[in-house]
């Protein structure tokens, strides 16, 4: 059975970060082990969140327990998300090294044999706020995690930050594709403004390909957590041996469907528990290959 390890935030009352991983992946029949980097009451964007970050030594101890239980041995995918300190990032990097050193009986044809899939969700900022984590933490993500990743999933602002590109020069998907040559791994870049609405671009380095998915921008309040959900659905599909372009379609189609349900019902959070059918049978979206 597929197992995915998630190292990210836990927020008690908001459908964001690692909080949504167990329920989301359970809809797809995938086991999830969650190692929280924070223990918060609500999303910080809503006001004082309560709780605090998990000390790095406690995070490391928690992951030692996960390893002792044999979870590294059957881990097919590892997702990293939000970090509150560079020390937490160092713990995650060490965990990636341990997981990737563990041999497995099967793998994806586009990855080296016996390697777990490593997905780094580079949660660090956006166009509205700029960098919203500590700069030393962002630098640790850049130096310690990007080089270890098979795939990163930044929004457009984070992509520009990581590639040291002027975001105003990233006008078209082709511009983003060219800038992605500075990356050492595949990437799913989200929140790209397009004529249709929003675009998501998957850069597949092994085949020098770029796959674009455009969707209309939905009206109304969009809850937090959409990027977290897209990353989870992409990881799940890739770990289940979908080709990258098909994994992109499932990721964006599923996320679009859940957002649509939230806006239709005027919800303040993504309805993860009630969206099993949408996640298993995502909305149809069009995927175009750039040339």
C-alpha positions as CSV (number, residue, x, y, z in Angstrom):
1,X,0.0,0.0,0.0
2,X,1.2,3.5,-0.8
3,X,2.5,5.5,2.1
4,X,3.3,9.2,2.0
5,X,5.2,11.0,4.8
6,X,4.3,14.7,5.2
7,X,6.5,17.2,7.2
8,X,4.5,20.4,7.5
9,X,2.2,22.5,9.7
10,X,-0.7,21.3,11.7
11,X,-3.6,23.7,12.2
12,X,-6.5,22.6,14.3
13,X,-9.4,24.5,12.7
14,X,-8.2,25.5,9.2
15,X,-8.0,23.2,6.2
16,X,-4.4,24.1,5.4
17,X,-0.9,22.6,5.4
18,X,-0.3,19.1,6.7
19,X,-3.6,19.3,8.5
20,X,-5.4,18.2,5.4
21,X,-3.0,15.5,4.4
22,X,-4.5,12.5,6.2
23,X,-8.1,13.1,5.1
24,X,-7.2,14.0,1.6
25,X,-5.0,11.0,1.0
26,X,-7.4,8.6,2.8
27,X,-10.0,9.4,0.0
28,X,-7.5,7.9,-2.4
29,X,-6.6,4.9,-0.3
30,X,-3.2,6.2,0.7
31,X,-1.8,6.0,4.2
32,X,-0.3,9.2,5.6
33,X,2.2,9.8,8.4
34,X,2.2,13.5,9.5
35,X,5.2,15.1,11.3
36,X,4.0,18.6,12.3
37,X,6.3,21.6,12.2
38,X,3.7,23.7,14.0
39,X,0.8,23.2,16.4
40,X,-1.6,26.1,15.7
41,X,-5.2,26.8,16.5
42,X,-6.1,28.5,13.2
43,X,-4.5,30.0,10.1
44,X,-2.3,33.0,11.0
45,X,-3.9,35.0,8.2
46,X,-7.1,35.0,10.2
47,X,-5.5,36.6,13.3
48,X,-3.6,35.4,16.3
49,X,-3.4,31.6,15.7
50,X,-2.6,30.3,19.1
51,X,-0.1,27.4,19.6
52,X,3.5,27.6,18.4
53,X,6.2,26.0,16.3
54,X,7.5,22.6,17.2
55,X,11.1,22.8,18.4
56,X,13.5,21.2,15.9
57,X,14.8,18.6,18.4
58,X,11.2,17.5,19.2
59,X,10.5,17.2,15.4
60,X,13.6,15.1,15.0
61,X,12.6,12.9,17.9
62,X,9.2,12.4,16.5
63,X,10.6,11.4,13.1
64,X,12.9,8.9,14.9
65,X,9.8,7.3,16.2
66,X,8.3,7.2,12.7
67,X,11.5,5.6,11.4
68,X,11.6,3.1,14.3
69,X,8.0,2.0,13.4
70,X,9.2,1.0,9.9
71,X,7.5,3.9,8.0
72,X,10.7,5.0,6.2
73,X,10.9,1.4,4.7
74,X,7.5,1.6,3.0
75,X,7.5,5.4,2.2
76,X,6.7,5.9,-1.5
77,X,6.6,9.7,-1.2
78,X,7.8,12.4,1.1
79,X,6.3,15.9,1.1
80,X,7.8,18.9,2.9
81,X,5.8,22.0,3.5
82,X,5.8,24.9,6.0
83,X,8.9,25.4,8.2
84,X,9.2,27.9,11.1
85,X,13.0,27.7,11.4
86,X,16.2,26.7,9.5
87,X,16.8,24.0,12.2
88,X,13.5,22.4,11.2
89,X,14.7,22.4,7.6
90,X,17.9,20.7,8.6
91,X,15.9,17.9,10.3
92,X,13.8,17.5,7.1
93,X,16.9,17.3,5.0
94,X,18.3,14.6,7.2
95,X,15.0,12.7,7.0
96,X,15.0,12.9,3.2
97,X,18.5,11.4,3.1
98,X,17.4,8.5,5.3
99,X,14.2,7.8,3.3
100,X,16.0,8.0,0.0
101,X,18.6,5.5,1.2
102,X,16.0,2.9,1.8
103,X,15.5,0.4,-1.1
104,X,12.0,-0.3,-2.3
105,X,10.6,-3.0,-4.6
106,X,9.1,-0.6,-7.1
107,X,9.3,2.9,-8.3
108,X,8.3,5.3,-11.1
109,X,9.9,5.0,-14.5
110,X,11.0,8.6,-14.6
111,X,12.9,8.4,-11.3
112,X,16.1,6.6,-10.4
113,X,15.5,3.0,-9.2
114,X,14.6,2.4,-5.6
115,X,14.2,6.1,-4.7
116,X,11.2,7.5,-2.9
117,X,9.6,10.5,-4.5
118,X,10.6,13.8,-2.8
119,X,8.2,16.7,-3.2
120,X,9.2,20.1,-1.7
121,X,6.3,22.5,-1.4
122,X,8.2,25.8,-1.1
123,X,5.9,27.6,1.3
124,X,7.6,31.0,1.8
125,X,5.7,33.9,0.3
126,X,3.3,35.3,-2.3
127,X,2.7,38.3,-4.5
128,X,0.5,40.1,-1.9
129,X,2.8,39.7,1.2
130,X,6.2,38.9,-0.3
131,X,8.4,36.7,1.9
132,X,6.3,35.7,5.0
133,X,8.8,33.3,6.6
134,X,12.2,34.2,8.1
135,X,14.8,34.8,5.5
136,X,17.2,32.3,7.1
137,X,14.5,29.7,6.8
138,X,13.9,30.5,3.2
139,X,17.6,30.2,2.5
140,X,17.7,26.9,4.2
141,X,14.9,25.6,2.0
142,X,16.7,26.8,-1.0
143,X,20.1,25.3,-0.1
144,X,19.0,22.1,1.8
145,X,15.8,21.0,0.2
146,X,15.7,22.1,-3.4
147,X,18.8,20.2,-4.2
148,X,17.2,17.0,-2.7
149,X,13.9,17.4,-4.4
150,X,12.5,15.4,-7.4
151,X,9.7,18.0,-7.7
152,X,9.1,21.5,-6.2
153,X,5.6,23.1,-6.1
154,X,6.1,26.9,-5.8
155,X,3.5,29.6,-6.6
156,X,4.7,32.1,-9.2
157,X,6.2,34.5,-6.6
158,X,8.1,31.7,-4.9
159,X,9.4,30.5,-8.3
160,X,10.7,34.0,-9.1
161,X,12.3,34.2,-5.6
162,X,14.0,30.7,-5.9
163,X,15.3,31.3,-9.5
164,X,16.3,34.9,-8.7
165,X,14.1,36.1,-11.6
166,X,12.3,39.4,-11.8
167,X,8.6,38.4,-11.5
168,X,7.7,41.1,-14.0
169,X,9.7,39.4,-16.7
170,X,7.6,36.2,-16.2
171,X,4.8,37.3,-18.5
172,X,4.0,34.1,-20.4
173,X,4.3,30.3,-19.6
174,X,7.2,30.2,-22.0
175,X,9.0,32.8,-19.9
176,X,8.6,30.6,-16.9
177,X,9.8,27.5,-18.7
178,X,13.0,29.3,-19.8
179,X,13.6,30.5,-16.2
180,X,13.1,27.0,-14.9
181,X,16.3,25.9,-16.5
182,X,18.0,27.2,-13.3
183,X,16.2,24.5,-11.3
184,X,17.8,21.1,-10.6
185,X,14.4,19.2,-10.6
186,X,10.9,19.1,-11.9
187,X,8.5,21.8,-10.9
188,X,4.8,22.6,-10.7
189,X,4.4,26.3,-10.7
190,X,0.9,27.6,-9.7
191,X,-0.9,30.9,-9.6
192,X,0.2,32.0,-13.0
193,X,-2.1,34.8,-14.4
194,X,-3.4,33.9,-17.9
195,X,-6.1,35.3,-20.2
196,X,-8.4,32.4,-19.2
197,X,-7.8,32.9,-15.5
198,X,-5.0,31.0,-13.7
199,X,-2.4,28.7,-15.1
200,X,-0.4,25.8,-13.6
201,X,2.8,24.7,-15.4
202,X,4.5,21.4,-14.9
203,X,8.1,21.4,-16.0
204,X,9.3,17.9,-16.8
205,X,13.1,18.0,-16.9
206,X,13.8,14.5,-18.1
207,X,11.9,15.0,-21.3
208,X,12.4,18.7,-21.7
209,X,8.7,19.2,-21.6
210,X,6.3,21.7,-20.1
211,X,2.6,21.0,-19.5
212,X,0.2,23.9,-19.0
213,X,-3.2,23.7,-17.4
214,X,-5.4,26.8,-17.5
215,X,-8.6,27.1,-15.4
216,X,-11.1,30.0,-15.0
217,X,-10.7,32.1,-11.9
218,X,-13.6,31.3,-9.6
219,X,-15.5,34.2,-8.0
220,X,-16.1,34.7,-4.3
221,X,-13.9,34.0,-1.3
222,X,-11.3,31.3,-2.0
223,X,-10.2,29.6,1.3
224,X,-6.6,29.1,2.3
225,X,-5.0,25.7,1.5
226,X,-5.5,25.4,-2.2
227,X,-1.7,25.1,-2.9
228,X,-1.4,22.5,-0.1
229,X,-4.2,20.5,-1.7
230,X,-2.7,20.7,-5.2
231,X,0.6,19.4,-3.9
232,X,-1.0,16.5,-2.1
233,X,-3.0,15.4,-5.1
234,X,0.0,15.7,-7.4
235,X,2.1,13.6,-5.1
236,X,-0.6,11.0,-4.7
237,X,-1.0,10.6,-8.5
238,X,2.7,10.4,-9.1
239,X,3.2,7.8,-6.3
240,X,0.4,5.8,-8.0
241,X,2.4,5.8,-11.2
242,X,0.5,8.4,-13.2
243,X,2.5,10.1,-15.9
244,X,3.3,13.7,-15.0
245,X,0.8,15.3,-17.4
246,X,-1.9,13.1,-16.1
247,X,-0.9,13.7,-12.5
248,X,-1.1,17.5,-13.3
249,X,-4.7,17.0,-14.6
250,X,-5.7,15.1,-11.5
251,X,-4.1,17.6,-9.2
252,X,-5.6,20.8,-10.7
253,X,-8.9,19.1,-11.6
254,X,-9.4,17.9,-8.0
255,X,-8.3,21.2,-6.5
256,X,-10.6,23.1,-8.8
257,X,-13.5,20.9,-7.8
258,X,-13.0,21.4,-4.1
259,X,-12.6,25.2,-4.5
260,X,-15.8,25.2,-6.6
261,X,-17.6,23.3,-3.7
262,X,-16.3,25.8,-1.2
263,X,-17.3,28.9,-3.2
264,X,-20.7,27.5,-4.1
265,X,-21.5,26.8,-0.4
266,X,-19.7,30.1,0.7
267,X,-17.4,28.2,3.1
268,X,-14.5,29.7,4.8
269,X,-12.5,26.4,4.7
270,X,-11.9,23.8,2.0
271,X,-14.5,21.0,2.5
272,X,-11.9,18.2,2.5
273,X,-14.0,15.5,4.4
274,X,-17.0,16.0,2.2
275,X,-15.1,16.0,-1.1
276,X,-14.1,12.4,-1.5
277,X,-16.0,11.9,-4.8
278,X,-14.4,15.1,-6.2
279,X,-10.9,14.0,-5.2
280,X,-11.3,10.5,-6.6
281,X,-13.0,11.7,-9.8
282,X,-11.6,15.2,-10.4
283,X,-13.0,17.8,-12.8
284,X,-11.8,17.5,-16.4
285,X,-9.2,20.0,-17.3
286,X,-7.3,20.6,-20.5
287,X,-3.5,20.0,-20.6
288,X,-1.4,21.6,-23.3
289,X,2.2,20.9,-24.1
290,X,4.4,23.9,-24.8
291,X,6.7,23.7,-27.8
